[in-house]
Amino acid sequence: MSSITGPPTRREKNRIATQADIKATARDLLIETGPAGVSLREIARRLNMSAPAIYRYYDGLESLLSALCVDLYTELRETLLNDMDAHPPEDLLDRVLTAARSFRRWAVTHQAEFIFMFASRAPGAVITHQGDTAAVLDPDTEPYRSMLAFSNVFGNVFNRIYHQSDQERGYPLHTPRIPRLSPGLRDEIHRCSEAIGIKDMPIEFAYTFHSFWIRLYGLVSMEVFGQLPVIRHAGDLLEAELQDMADHFGVDLSARS
């Protein structure tokens, strides 16, 4: 038996609007005070609501922060995709370079949001007493699902670049050299690659992609936290890192802006 869903009722529209107001206020507090300053009581005060009334829309502060995190990952992902669309769909190299630059630009102009999203353990990751990370990650649980969707922006483009022929790509890809990897690390890299859209790729390329992501994320994070030794020319440092990454595949970026 099929069901027909009609347009949202006025009550549903009001609920959606109120949820949006609550998240927007939580984001304002995040920017002003950091995550520790986000409280249901202060949100309610600013919206002229009672704190218990917020529970009609969210199960609690953790539920609200998770919903806000989903919105931020979605915003970041859409920003990257919109910026990438300045290049044609077949121009994959310029699209992935644009994604890297866009990621840095969004992070340094949304520092509070970036810290909130990325400066904490992945949802489901547990640090054991030995200091190891035991990840129990459900790809259908938010905000992990939205974090994966963001990661797929990079993974999917890299996957498409690898699977193109040299003729389609316009240049060959050299197989990068990688260090000796333990069997467990190889398996985990392949599992992580599958999760972000990298399919049927030799370990040399899968490992190098993960190494590049760590470099990009590390550079951006250090800049956001004010710990990057290079201050005046951080953008130039990113460009140098991108060229060095491309060199691993024998790709020359000097002719590209």
Disulfide bonds with the S-S distance in Angstrom:
none
